[in-house]
Amino acid sequence: MLIKTGIPTNEDIKEIVPSKERRGKGPVAIIECFQEIPCNPCYTACKFGAIKEFENINQRPIIDFQLCTGCGQCLTKCPGLAIFIIDESYSDTEALVQIPYEFLPLPKEGIFVTGLNREGKPICRAKVVKVKQGKGENKTSVITLKVPIEYSMEVRFLNIEDYFSDNTIICRCEGITLGEIKNLIKEGYETIDEIKRISRVGMGPCQGRTCRHLLLQEIAKETGQNMKNMPMSTFRPPIKPINIGIIAGGEDDE
Amino acid sequence: MKTTEIAIIGGGPAGLSAAISGASSGAKVTLIDRNYSLGGQLKKQTHKFFGSQKQYASTRGFCIANILEDELKKYGDRVEILTNATVLGLYEDKVITIEQDKQYKKLKPEKIIVATGASEKFLAFPNNDLPGIYGAGAVQTLMNEYGVKPGNNVLMVGAGNIGLIVSYQLIQSGVNVKAIIDAAPQIGGYLVHASKIRRMGIPILTSYTIKYAHGKDAVEKATIWKIDENWEPIPNTEMDFDIDVICISVGLSPLADLLWQIGCKMEYIPELGGHEPIRDDNLETNISGIFIAGDVGGIEEASSAMVEGRLAGLCAAKSLGYYYGDYEERRKDLIDQLISLRSGPVGDKIRSGLRKVII
C-alpha cells in the first residue's frame, strides 16, 4: 500500500493512466500524485489548460489528456517530482519516458542505463536519448529514456550503471556475453544444452558453475517460462576438465 | 536604552516575512537572529516548496531565503538587522536582552513578534549518545551549509517530511541511505516525497523502531525491530544495519522559552508538537503587544510560517497606528491563504490543534 511503502499500487496507477489510444498518439503527462496536499504549481505551469484549475489548493490535479501536449512544463515545476512524460508514438516497440532528475553527474546522451520501477528494482535496459539540464534556480534536469514500450508505465527512475549491458559477461571461462546469449535465444535456442552446443557457454574450466544459473534466468526472462519447469543441462563426468593423460594413464586397479 | 517599534525575534521564514510586512506597512523593525545569516531553516532546504505562487511554490527553499532577504532590504532605514545575536530574555516591561558578539545589549520595542521556530525531538534508546547519531537538522547543516558529508551509510529514523527530504538530500550527496524506518503504521510525510525515494530502491519500513545502537567509539550498527498496533516491540523481528550514521527525524516541538518567560498563557497541544501560546486571529497572545508567527505557535510547513509572519507584521504595525485603506483586504487575503493551506486532509491535525489555541 502506498501509504505504508511509498510505492503506488497498480490500482493507484490504473486510476491516472491515459487510454492506450491516447498514449499512442504522442507525448502526454502522467501525474502520479495520489494524496491531497496543499500544492498547485502544476496547474500554474500548464499553458494549455490541460491541468484544470484547482477548486481548492489541496485538490489532486485533474488533467485533460486531449489538451495535454506533453510539453513538460509541469514536470520540472512539480515539487514532488511526481510528473513524467511518456511517448508511446515513438515506435511500435519502444517508448520515450521523461524523468525528473536531481543528481550529478548527469548521464551522457547516447549511453545505456538501467531503468528502475517505482520500487527501485532494475527492470530493463534504457537508452538516454536526451538530457535537458536544469536551468537557473529550478535546477531539475529532465532525462529522456528510450525503453521497451511495455515498460513505459513502469520505468520511473534510472541507475546510471548499465546492469543489462549486452557486454556483460555471462560465461567467464569462454567469454560469452549477455548480448550473444540474447541473440541466440531470439534465434530460437531455448534450453541450456542448445545454447551450450552452439556457443560453448559452460564448457570451460568451471563447467558451468558460474554461468548455468544466469543462463537459466536469462532464458526464463526472454521466453516467459518459469525456471522450475525448465530443463537443466545434462551432467556427465568428469565434473572438471582434466588431462586426458590422467584418464589414459589410469590407475593400477585392474 | 535602544528602542524600536517592532522587534522580531528569529530571522527564519516567519520572522523575515514579519519584518517585511511590518516595514512595508511603515513601521521601524528590528530583526534579531542568532545565526550569522538570515533565513533560518530555509537556508538548508534544497527542495522545491509546495503551496501556491503566493508562498513561492516550486522555488527551492534557500532561494526563498534570498528572495525574502532582498525584499526586506528594500525598506532601507526602517529595517535594522542584528545577526549573530541571541535573545536571552524577554521581560514584563517588554525589554529584550541580547547577546551579540560577546556584548550584552538591551532593546525596548513597542511590539514584539516571537518567531523562534522549533527544536528537534529526540529518541531514547541504548547508546543514543554515540558519535554518529545526529538530529536531521544537524545533518542538513553539515551537508547543505558546510558541505560536509555526515558519513557514508545512514539509517534514517522517521518518515515524516523532514526524514524523507533529508534522506533524498543524503542520496544526492552520494551517501547510502540503508533504510527509512518509522514507528507509525504509515508514512507521515508527503507521499510524493516517499515515492521519489522509494523508486531509487531505498526501503521504507513502517511500524519499525530503533532498538539499540552498537559501537565503541562511534556508531557502527543499528538494530531495529517491528512494533505492533499497541506500539509494543515484537520479539524476533530484529534487523541489523551496518551504518555509521543514525539520523533522528521524529518531529519538532515549538521553541517557546521566551513566551514562557514573559508569562504567555500556554496550552499543551500534541497535534501541534508541544506547548503553544493562546492567541487571537491576528496572532497576538494574551499579553498585549506580543505576537507570534511560525512554528513557535505550532509545527507546520514553512509556507504557513511565511503567511503567518506577514499577518503578524501587518497586525503589529496596525496596532502602532500604521494603517492603510487596504489593511482589511490584505489581512483577509493572508487569513484566506492560511485557511487554504490548512484545508486538506494533511491539515486535519493542524486544524484540530489550532481550534484549541486560537481564541
Interface residues (C-beta under 8 A of the other chain):
Chain A: L2 I3 K4 T5 G6 I7 P8 E32 C33 F34 Q35 E36 I37 P38 C39 N40 P41 T44 A45 N56 I57 N58 K77 C78 P79 G80 L81 A82 E102 F103 L116 N117 R118 E119 G120 K121 E137 N138 K139 T140 R156 F157
Chain B: H47 K48 F49 F50 G51 S52 Q53 A57 S58 T59 R60 C63 I171 Q172 P185 Q186 I187 Y190 L191 V192 H193 A194 S195 K196 I197 R198 R199 M200 G201 I202 I204 T206 E301 S303 S340 L341 R342 S343 G344 P345 V346 G347
